[in-house]
Amino acid sequence: MGACAGAWRHGQREKTERNDPPLPSRLCTLRPTEAQVRTLLAHPDSPYIRAIGFLCLRYTANPRTLWGWCDRFVADAEEFSPSPSGVGRPVSMGAYVRDLLLTHAYFETLFPRVPKPVADEIAAKLSARGLPPRAAGNAGQGGADRRGDAGA
């Protein structure tokens, strides 16, 4: 399955082949339209529906367009728990979206690489809004509770 066929597993030093691509990348093979993605991102019923929309974007969107899709959500206060039930603490959707933009890891999978100039531009735009320009681990980047070392 293309770029997602080989994925990092937590704690491994090298990439291994997987037969089971992660659910978000499978959902993205449905090729949602822009209107459908916008509906997912602003869905009023559940933050989990919104999170799937952001994951689809992170897996499939051109990195140069990510900020345009996500800029109005980076300070979103709606809370949910991206970690498995009973693990970690709830986080704001804004913190989750910022981490998706600022890192290449999501639990045991890797996102497509964001070019350094684009990543620097995103970090600068976050800083200009008074938001942290570094990932805090809110999207499953590791640590004892799979939420990074910051835990915020």
C-alpha positions in Angstrom: 0.0 0.0 0.0 2.5 2.6 -1.2 4.2 4.8 1.4 2.4 3.3 4.3 3.3 -0.3 3.6 6.4 -0.1 5.6 5.8 1.5 9.0 7.7 2.1 12.2 6.7 0.1 15.2 7.1 1.6 18.7 10.6 0.9 19.9 12.0 -0.4 16.6 15.2 0.9 15.0 14.3 0.0 11.5 11.3 0.0 9.2 9.4 -3.3 8.8 6.8 -4.4 6.4 3.2 -4.5 7.6 0.3 -6.3 6.1 -2.2 -4.1 7.9 -1.9 -0.4 7.0 -3.2 1.9 9.7 -6.9 2.7 9.6 -6.5 6.4 8.8 -4.5 5.6 5.7 -7.1 3.1 4.6 -9.8 5.7 5.1 -7.9 8.0 2.9 -7.9 5.5 0.0 -11.6 6.5 -0.3 -10.3 9.8 -1.7 -12.7 12.2 0.0 -13.5 15.4 -1.8 -12.5 18.8 -0.4 -16.1 19.4 0.7 -16.1 16.0 2.5 -12.8 16.8 4.3 -14.1 20.2 5.3 -17.2 18.5 6.7 -15.0 16.1 8.7 -12.8 18.9 10.1 -15.8 20.9 11.4 -18.1 18.0 12.3 -20.3 19.0 15.3 -21.1 15.5 16.5 -17.8 14.1 17.7 -14.1 15.2 18.0 -13.1 11.7 16.8 -14.7 12.4 13.5 -12.7 15.6 13.3 -9.5 13.8 14.3 -10.0 11.3 11.4 -10.3 14.3 9.1 -7.0 15.8 10.3 -5.3 12.4 10.0 -6.5 12.0 6.4 -5.1 15.5 5.7 -1.8 14.7 7.3 -1.4 11.5 5.4 -2.5 12.7 2.0 -2.4 16.5 1.6 0.5 18.4 0.0 2.6 19.6 3.0 2.5 23.1 1.5 -1.3 23.2 1.9 -1.5 21.8 5.5 -1.4 25.2 7.2 -4.3 26.5 5.0 -6.4 23.5 6.1 -5.5 23.6 9.8 -4.8 27.3 10.7 -8.3 27.9 12.1 -8.1 24.8 14.3 -4.7 25.1 16.0 -6.2 26.9 19.0 -9.4 24.8 19.2 -10.4 24.1 22.8 -12.6 21.0 22.3 -11.2 18.1 24.3 -10.9 14.4 23.5 -8.6 11.5 24.2 -6.6 10.3 21.2 -4.9 7.6 23.2 -6.4 4.2 23.8 -9.0 4.0 26.5 -7.5 4.3 30.0 -4.2 5.6 28.7 -3.1 9.3 28.8 -5.3 12.4 29.4 -7.7 14.3 27.3 -6.1 17.0 25.1 -7.5 19.9 23.2 -8.1 19.5 19.5 -5.8 22.4 18.9 -2.9 20.7 20.7 -3.6 17.5 18.7 -3.6 19.4 15.4 -0.4 21.3 16.3 1.3 18.0 17.0 0.1 16.5 13.7 1.6 19.4 11.9 4.9 19.4 13.9 5.9 15.8 13.9 6.3 12.8 11.6 5.2 10.1 14.0 1.7 8.9 15.0 1.7 6.0 17.4 3.3 3.2 15.4 3.2 4.8 11.9 5.0 7.6 10.1 3.5 10.5 8.3 4.9 11.6 5.0 7.8 14.0 5.5 7.1 17.8 5.7 10.0 19.7 4.0 12.1 21.7 6.5 11.2 25.1 5.0 7.5 24.3 5.3 7.9 22.9 8.9 9.8 26.1 9.8 7.0 28.2 8.3 4.4 26.4 10.3 6.4 26.7 13.5 6.9 30.5 12.9 3.1 30.9 12.3 2.4 29.1 15.6 4.9 31.2 17.4 3.3 34.4 16.0 0.0 33.3 17.6 1.7 32.6 20.9 1.4 28.8 20.5 4.2 26.4 21.1 6.3 25.7 18.0 7.3 22.2 19.1 5.3 19.0 19.3 4.2 18.1 22.9 3.4 14.5 22.3 -0.4 14.8 22.1 -0.6 12.6 19.1 1.0 9.5 20.4 4.7 10.2 19.8 6.0 8.0 22.6 6.8 8.3 26.3 5.4 6.1 29.1 1.8 6.9 28.3 2.4 7.3 24.5 1.9 11.0 24.8 5.5 12.2 24.7 7.5 13.6 27.6 5.6 16.9 27.9 2.3 15.2 28.6 0.4 18.5 28.1 
